[in-house]
């Protein structure tokens, strides 16, 4: 921004892994969790897609037990 100030919502992971002295992260405890969805063309049969789809839930420990 031209004024050098701004507000944006970012995932907690960004606040944990990206720190700068000129940025302040303020938790918003009552914000709803965001959801990331995976989608791909049904005709694509790549082993990489299958592996990624299988491993992606492990990035969220709360969902890691889902099939």
Secondary structure as GFF3:
##gff-version 3
##sequence-region A 1 67
A	DSSP	alpha_helix	12	17	.	.	.	ID=ss1
A	DSSP	alpha_helix	47	56	.	.	.	ID=ss2
A	DSSP	three_ten_helix	57	59	.	.	.	ID=ss3
###
